[in-house]
Amino acid sequence: MACPVNSFTYNSTLCACSPGHVLDHVTKNCTLFDGNSTITTDSGVDYYALSFPETLFAFDSIKKFTQSQAVFLEATLVMLLSWLLFCFFLRFRKLGDGRNVWFNIRWWISRLDVCFATRHWLDDQKVVTKRKTELGGTFSIASWILFIGLFAALLYQIISKRSIEVHNVRATSGPELASFFNDMEFNITTVSSMNCANLRNLGNLVAGNPGFIDQRVVSLSTLANYSCYNSSKGPTIALKCKYCKLIYDHMYISWQFVDLPGNPATAVGFEFNLSAMANAKNKKHVSFVTGTLKNGSAFDDSPVTFRGTQSNVLKFNLFPRIYHNLHDLKLIQPLFHEFLPGSVSRDANQLRASLENSTDGLMNTTLYINFLSDYVVEIEKESILGPVSFLADLGGLYCISIGIFFYLLVQCEYRIKKFRNEDSVMRRIRNRRKAQEHWDKLRKYVKYTYGCPTIDDDYKNTGKEPDCGGLMLYSIRGNGSSRKRRLQSRADSISFCKKPSLPANKSISHKLIGSTNESKLHSENIAKQKNAGSCKDTLMSQPQESSIVDDNFIPPPPALEFKSGSGMDMLDVQKNLKNLYEYNAMLREKLLAAQSMLHSSSSRHSSSDIPTFKVAKSGDPPLCEKGILVLV
């Protein structure tokens, strides 16, 4: 049969893998052993101040990702500059009439002034008002961005460097060492194509220094239970000890692997795992050391095969530790010390010669355990950041963030006077827009409630006064409502037929005086006429009526001033309301004067001279004959 790849022949008929290669029993091929040579050590004690589930808060992965606080500070700087550049860009956008998107964005930025409101530029002897400016909103958010970034860096510092561990090494005594009871386990795997059938001479323990007077040879069973089992990588020697009481400083455990027909004693490396725990019931604290050995202490990383009479020595140290911060936990820490390779073969010719030599038909392995019983390590954990110092750091970061941007805000408002009252410009634009929206709602209400279809056109054409058909007001709301019936009962108009005095031909021309104002003014006129008294008792004769018309002529209602677009503000509305109020007051004085004259004349005329009354319906032409007062 042909030998597999990466192999050679010896004794003319047998095959063996090249140095550093091991036979895979599944594929029947020689593969290069490429184990990880990293030695891993764990003390078995969690030093986190707060214990969180690993699935929720993987602090180790966060630490590897961030590496330092510079990542948080750089991210904070990028966000801060982006926000300031965005606000600086908005300063060059026009506000317009308050309806564009730029005004809305700048307005909401001013509403974000949560840190510096009422802390802006203030003149002396002025009332302090709560002001929210765009500049204040910009610096408020900037201060919060800086504070959150610094706070994240502080949390990272707490996670990575929240406490320090103090080690105190002191001399120990025998009774103190006798109090160390740990469950220990040693697993040494010989990476090879061998199995436990190749194992020989395992069962003795050599204590003390070999060749000296303190040397002792005892049975391995007095210290631990030992066994051998086959794994996928080779035979594994397992030593287990419950409540181990280590009484020897130096211990040597040796075993051999010998050649079997078709299975020579060769190995390409060792894998070890030594662990210790406080007790079997509490497996929370487990200290261990694990790793892989390939080519010993050689400086090069060339593959080798272990075979020969010289023993391969694996040295380990056992440190007794007392954790005072964990209720005086006593735990032994195993540590890897050194690996001394024995007989090795680095090329195929050297390995072939060893395989053909019967004296080299074995592989010796020695486990050397050094129990450092002269000293004990005491461990104390001291926290470098308590709750008071954390709050002090947090308050300091907040003050720094607010103070920096408050200084910039004061400097900007001190040097640029336009910034001192910039909030009034935006508030004036917004109030004007709100007033315009409310005025539009009022015109729509009048249009659809009292049926003035031309009110929108009249409003746009400021040279023409709105006309709602004289004093005739009617509702176009839904049928059946009580409001509609009330409006229909008052749908007939009220008009005064005045006769100007013409002494030349004694003829009287009738003039219909009607209200051309909006429905609100007409309702006020109706109420004032009703308060003046009943028309049945106030009508006068024709000469007296002519005198009233001549002496107390009632002027038309004042014209309302409208401005298109954003020119309309609250001052114009107040001016129109003032003119309407003065006109209503003048009408009331006229009505009171007419009422007094009617009362005085009614006592001097007979009942035959009392004028008649006639009700005019909606849609009828105005009745202006013989001084008739038309009532609804």
Secondary structure, DSSP 8 states (H G I E B T S, - for coil): ----TTEEEETTTEEEE-TTEEEETTTTEEEE-------EEE-S----SS---TTT--HHHHHHHH-STHHHHHHHHHHHHHHHHHHHHHTTS--TTS-SHHHHHHHHHHHT--SSTT-S---TT--------HHHHHHHHHHHHHHHHHHHHHHHHHHHSSEEEEEEEEE--HHHHTT--EEEEEEEEEESS--GGGEE---EEEES-TTSTT-EEEEGGGT-EEEEEE-SSSEEEEEEEEEE----SEEEEEEEEE-BTTB---BSEEEEEEEEES-SS--S-EEEEEEEESSTT-SS----EE-EEEEEEEEEEEEEEEEGGGTSEEEEEEEEEEEE--SEE-SHHHHHHHHH-GGG-EEEEEEEEEE--SEEEEEEEEES--HHHHHHHHHHHHHHHHHHHHHHHHHHHHH-GGGGGHHHHHHHHHHHHHHHHHHHHHHHHHHHHHT-TTHHHHHH-TTS----STT-----S-TT-HHHHHHHHT-S--BEEE----TTT-----EEE---S-HHHHHHHHHHHHHT--GGGT---HHHHHHHHHHS------------GGG--HHHHHHHHHHHHHHHHHHHHHHHHHHHHHHHHHTTS-GGGS---EE--TTS----STT--EE-
